[in-house]
Amino acid sequence: MTKTFLLLQFDSEGAPYSRVADILEDLGFRALGEGYDFVYEWGRPVTVGESLGFADRIQAALAGTRVRFRVESSDEEG
């Protein structure tokens, strides 16, 4: 099963954390406190193309918020 993790970096002149959290939760992310800020659980393995397409959606959703993000996806068996 693939999981996509986000690590966020905020700008003091950007959107508040609560607004960014709402945006990400609308995309299906949930807050996480284990080294990353949010995780998206795909429920299945995904291709590199799907992962890149999802990163594009994240970037579009966060446009204008002045939030930088790092995205990582990994496959975990279980």
C-alpha positions as CSV (number, residue, x, y, z in Angstrom):
1,M,0.0,0.0,0.0
2,T,1.4,3.4,-0.9
3,K,1.5,6.3,1.4
4,T,2.3,9.9,0.5
5,F,3.8,12.1,3.3
6,L,4.1,15.9,3.4
7,L,6.4,18.0,5.4
8,L,5.4,21.7,5.4
9,Q,7.4,24.9,5.8
10,F,5.4,28.1,6.5
11,D,6.0,31.7,5.7
12,S,5.0,34.2,8.3
13,E,3.3,36.2,5.6
14,G,1.4,33.2,4.3
15,A,-1.8,31.4,5.0
16,P,-2.5,30.2,8.6
17,Y,-1.9,26.6,9.4
18,S,-5.6,26.0,10.0
19,R,-6.4,27.0,6.4
20,V,-3.6,24.9,5.0
21,A,-4.8,21.9,7.0
22,D,-8.3,22.4,5.7
23,I,-7.0,22.4,2.1
24,L,-5.0,19.2,2.6
25,E,-7.8,17.4,4.4
26,D,-10.0,18.2,1.4
27,L,-7.5,16.4,-0.7
28,G,-7.7,13.3,1.6
29,F,-4.7,13.9,3.9
30,R,-4.8,13.5,7.6
31,A,-2.6,15.1,10.2
32,L,0.4,13.1,11.4
33,G,2.9,13.7,14.2
34,E,5.6,11.2,13.4
35,G,8.2,13.2,11.5
36,Y,5.8,14.4,8.8
37,D,2.9,16.9,9.0
38,F,0.4,14.9,6.9
39,V,-0.1,11.5,5.3
40,Y,-2.3,10.4,2.4
41,E,-3.0,6.6,2.4
42,W,-3.8,5.4,-1.1
43,G,-5.0,2.0,-0.1
44,R,-3.2,0.4,-3.0
45,P,0.2,0.5,-4.8
46,V,0.5,3.5,-7.2
47,T,2.7,4.3,-10.2
48,V,5.3,7.0,-10.3
49,G,3.0,8.9,-12.7
50,E,0.1,8.8,-10.3
51,S,2.3,10.0,-7.5
52,L,3.6,12.9,-9.6
53,G,0.1,13.8,-10.7
54,F,-0.9,13.9,-7.1
55,A,2.0,16.2,-6.3
56,D,0.8,18.5,-9.0
57,R,-2.7,18.6,-7.4
58,I,-1.1,19.4,-4.0
59,Q,0.9,22.2,-5.6
60,A,-2.2,23.7,-7.3
61,A,-4.3,23.4,-4.1
62,L,-1.6,25.3,-2.1
63,A,-1.0,28.0,-4.7
64,G,-1.0,31.4,-3.1
65,T,-0.6,30.1,0.5
66,R,3.2,30.8,0.6
67,V,3.7,27.3,2.0
68,R,6.6,25.2,0.8
69,F,6.2,21.4,1.0
70,R,8.2,18.3,0.6
71,V,6.4,15.2,-0.7
72,E,7.6,11.6,-0.3
73,S,5.8,8.5,-1.2
74,S,6.6,5.0,-0.1
75,D,5.2,1.5,-0.5
76,E,4.6,-0.4,2.8
77,E,3.5,-3.9,3.0
78,G,0.8,-4.8,5.5
